[in-house]
Amino acid sequence: MELKNEKLSVTREEEQRCGGDILIEKSKVEIMRTIVEREDPSSKDVDDHTLRRFLRAQDLDVDKASDMFLKYLNWKRTFIPNGYIAEREIRNELAQNKLFIQGYSKKGQPIIVLLGNKHKPSKSGLDEFKRCVVYAFDKICARIPSGKDNFIAIADLEGWGYKNSDVRGYIAALLILQDCYPERLGKLFFIHVPYMFMTAWKMICPFLDSRTTKKICFVENKKLRATLHSEIDEDQLPEIYGGKLPLVPVQDI
């Protein structure tokens, strides 16, 4: 896939200011590394790029970013002890055939698609669902090109109803994204949104921080094609949205 070059016209003053911001950020990453390595020696295996994402998620507040990162490491050791989620651990979730990955945005962000009407809340708890969420995030993040930071998500709610409603699950998924994969979300488009979903959304929204909610867009049906085409070229869009790519199940990537 070809990525389009974006030409930016900047003044010398803007270049100097940008360079200064980069130096400040770099300095704070070094301070953060000192803190987290002291608290958890395993932090030495984490690159600066990852630390920078946590730092940016906390608006360059070193103490908050360090605390967030250390909580993430503890969560990862507990929830993903093998370092990855095996497909045998999420067979029931994968069988619903609700998650797909294919294509890239105009900015080179990989795209993940969720079909909301395929989701069936588990009666045995959220553990398998949360493992599936991590599995999907790891899959899509592995497709992020070098030099890029995030992905685009499309949550298609056509045909969504009460049988698919899972507020606890939605909150769990978005908190994993927000707290354990900071700055990985570029945009989340909710499309074909039924009115009744907004009742569920009112219960979900308070759990999200402003950095996350700013990346979420509810798309009107009449503006769907224009909105998606503004972000994604036709040859990278799924066929069901007027593009040329078939939906590929996440487990087949």
Beta strands, then each sheet from edge to edge (+ up, - down):
strand 1: 99-104
strand 2: 110-115
strand 3: 151-156
strand 4: 185-191
strand 5: 216-218
sheet 1: 1+ 2- 3- 4- 5-
end
